[in-house]
Amino acid sequence: MPDRMRWRYGDSNPVMAEVDADTVVEIGDLVWLDRDDAKPASRLSLRVTLAQRFLGVAMQRSRAGETGSIRVATTGVFEFECREALWELGDLVGAAVDPDTIEGLDPRTARLANQVVDAVPMGLEAIGRVAKRYPLHTATVLVDVCSTIMRGGVR
């Protein structure tokens, strides 16, 4: 998904995170910390793993071949695409599974989407909570994200 500034309001409490030369990160990607480098959610297949290592939302890009650090928001309210649904204030949110990565019915090939979220049933999979009630079906949702690495995650 191309760069898209998803931040809408609130303190972003940014950190600077290193990115390897072989890793591409777009503005608006959900990113996690792999030892000492930030990586996009699509490098993972499980929401639980992302939630445990969740660093935040990329506020800068890193293209293939580039090394250095990018700014990552560890908190704040961001607008993400989602499966059309009704949302209640405080609902738990995690990264959505990218349907284009599922071959046949084999869940082992699935990868997470970098900039799309979905409802999750438990806090172990959550990277944030819904920040606005949506009584009608919507394809975007405001999410108050909380970095597990920097802020202790969703509680």
Secondary structure in CASP SS format (residue, H / E / C, confidence):
PFRMAT SS
TARGET T0000
AUTHOR 0000-0000-0000
METHOD secondary structure of the structure
MODEL  1
M C 1.00
P C 1.00
D C 1.00
R C 1.00
M C 1.00
R C 1.00
W E 1.00
R E 1.00
Y E 1.00
G C 1.00
D C 1.00
S C 1.00
N C 1.00
P E 1.00
V E 1.00
M E 1.00
A E 1.00
E E 1.00
V E 1.00
D C 1.00
A C 1.00
D C 1.00
T C 1.00
V C 1.00
V E 1.00
E C 1.00
I C 1.00
G C 1.00
D C 1.00
L E 1.00
V E 1.00
W E 1.00
L E 1.00
D E 1.00
R C 1.00
D C 1.00
D E 1.00
A E 1.00
K E 1.00
P E 1.00
A H 1.00
S H 1.00
R H 1.00
L C 1.00
S C 1.00
L C 1.00
R H 1.00
V H 1.00
T H 1.00
L H 1.00
A H 1.00
Q H 1.00
R H 1.00
F E 1.00
L E 1.00
G E 1.00
V E 1.00
A E 1.00
M C 1.00
Q C 1.00
R C 1.00
S E 1.00
R C 1.00
A C 1.00
G C 1.00
E C 1.00
T C 1.00
G E 1.00
S E 1.00
I E 1.00
R E 1.00
V E 1.00
A E 1.00
T C 1.00
T E 1.00
G E 1.00
V E 1.00
F E 1.00
E E 1.00
F E 1.00
E E 1.00
C E 1.00
R E 1.00
E E 1.00
A E 1.00
L E 1.00
W E 1.00
E C 1.00
L C 1.00
G C 1.00
D C 1.00
L E 1.00
V E 1.00
G E 1.00
A E 1.00
A E 1.00
V E 1.00
D E 1.00
P H 1.00
D H 1.00
T H 1.00
I C 1.00
E E 1.00
G C 1.00
L C 1.00
D E 1.00
P H 1.00
R H 1.00
T H 1.00
A C 1.00
R E 1.00
L E 1.00
A E 1.00
N E 1.00
Q E 1.00
V E 1.00
V E 1.00
D E 1.00
A E 1.00
V C 1.00
P C 1.00
M C 1.00
G H 1.00
L H 1.00
E H 1.00
A C 1.00
I C 1.00
G E 1.00
R E 1.00
V E 1.00
A C 1.00
K C 1.00
R C 1.00
Y E 1.00
P E 1.00
L E 1.00
H E 1.00
T E 1.00
A E 1.00
T E 1.00
V E 1.00
L E 1.00
V E 1.00
D E 1.00
V E 1.00
C E 1.00
S C 1.00
T H 1.00
I H 1.00
M H 1.00
R H 1.00
G C 1.00
G C 1.00
V C 1.00
R C 1.00
END
